[in-house]
Amino acid sequence: MPYPPPPPAEPTKTTPPIAFVQRLRNRAACLCCARCGAFAGNDALVQCAAPSIPRDGASLADALKELKIKHRSHGVVFCGCGAVFCSEACLDDDEAHALHCCGPRAEGDPVVAFRASICGLPYADEVLLAVAVACAAVNDSESEAAAWVEFALSAFDASSEDIPWAKLIEGVPALESLGVEGLKRVYGRVREEALSITRESPLVARCRACTDAKDQSILVEFARQDDYDEDESDEPPEDTSRAALAVAAAFADETSSSDEEATEESFASVAADAEARFEPLEVLVLSEARPHACAPTYTLSANSKSAPLTLLEKRVAPGPATLSRVDTVLEREDRLEWLKMKGLECDCSRCRFENGESVSSTLLRAVAACAERDGRFEDALRAHGAVLAEDPSDGDALYGRARVHGWSDKWGIERRLLEEAIALAPDHPDIRKAVNTRDAYHAGACSSRTFGFETISRGGVSVWSSNSVVSSEACATAIELAEAHASATDGWTTARHFAVPTTDLPVHASPDLLKWFNACLKDAIFPAVAQVTGASSEKLRVIDAFVVRYDASKQKALPLHSDQSEYSITLPLNDRSQYEGGGTYFAALDEAVNCDTGGLVVFPGALYHAGAPTTKGRRYVIVAFLFEDRDQDELERRLDGADRKLDGGAGFADDSEDDLSRLLANMND
């Protein structure tokens, strides 16, 4: 069948924001340049001084002394109004900021009074953004800000909020050309179109790479300070993410024998959860105008690779160009409430679908894609199911349904759904590729060999290590096969794993390497994993397998992460004499585990771990993600009548046992 085309292959668009402001509540977490949006400071640790919100360079120096990082030149420039800049050049170039800056003004100045009157408002950030874009427009009539303001004056209604715009104009005469009515219209457009963008704190990367004990203590103290600042009466919801559970298990029963040990253990827990512990930069931005949709076809994010703040606009689904003005994770009622506050009404495809209305397959694809990005897997399955209700052989929906089950850690069900998908849509390229990859790896009978393993445990978490599973000669062959394949093709890949990119080569991409690996799975790897985990070697399956190449001069390490697997393995391929460092660092154990050539490290995929830095030479290792396929047992149990309950409370008749599609589609309870 002719499948719908994928989203247009448009290049990702990178642009600076038309205007932006850092959210007021975020200024105690990040020092951000008010001119270019870069993180201020010559060292990431300078960000630890943000809670004091210093008003000048001298007070920042005092704050750094308290943090015991006084030996560093902080490289932060302060305006008299308290705004932060990354350099004197940025401060001097920000002429628009100078128009409304409170620094040189007396306490009774109209601008000071205006700022004081709006800072306690729930929409103070939007007001400050309106001021910023208005001042930028009057400062440069040829700027994008000027064009943005001109459209606001002609196409938007005046906001009705009680904001003392006249007081602002009294202190900034340049705004007289807009007048109170004009500023109300500018603010009305800001309320409708402003987007909140986050950017990872530089403390996250600093934490992951930190080895200095003094710096570790600074990071731990800053992370703890965030905890102390929370209102103890408002208990946060329990974090049940795989990473959080792994960290909680690792540190639940720990006791420390010394202050030094306690500090090390605390730093390990902070490093394992760094993204959650260090608040990201949060800015409110104005960008190219696009209509709102709760399941948008474009996304907007901060470009993390750029020092000044730039925005990445990317098409993520087919259909008319739209952006979401609210957090798409929110339920419908909450989204509508937020949109109401922005003065918007929504009749997008997602809202109609959630309201039980009919939506075209093309628009449902955007609904499903949005849910997948958000991790709202049940919503994604409903959208894919609606497409399949209209066309049971729709390849995109069949593939999406299988993929979502895999992301939900239901790998066995994913495999069954792929079987059904390839039967219904045999020419769909993504389904064919997924099935070929799935079928490439050994599954079934294995040898009965046993191996000598060391168990490394702490706090209820265990990792298993063996120094002799595959021969060193066989490992040398694997390196030769991998390098030969890389030389004959496009080389080593760096973009297969989005969240944690590695320099790797998929095992199934090389027929010779795949043959070698399958022999190892059958003869050694599956039996070894079964031995230490209690899984059945005949039911172990490969989700993904790849050769990773660490190089001290290129990619030498991996940050802390967890795998999407039940079990993960690392199989070193070259001798430790050829490199220094390396190994798999486990936050829960606070140590790196490595083994000799042909050894095996086995651990739960949910356990937070990192690739320890290879400081000299080159290290080769095979990494594989595995699971035990128990779902066939579950299928047989259900089909035998032990459990005939389907989602929604409906049952199925005894004579419908061949309806694998219905059963698999509803095995989510």
Summary of the structure (lengths in Angstrom):
residues: 669
radius of gyration: 28.3
end to end distance: 32.5
largest distance: 85.9
contacts: 2148
relative contact order: 0.08
helix: 45%
strand: 16%
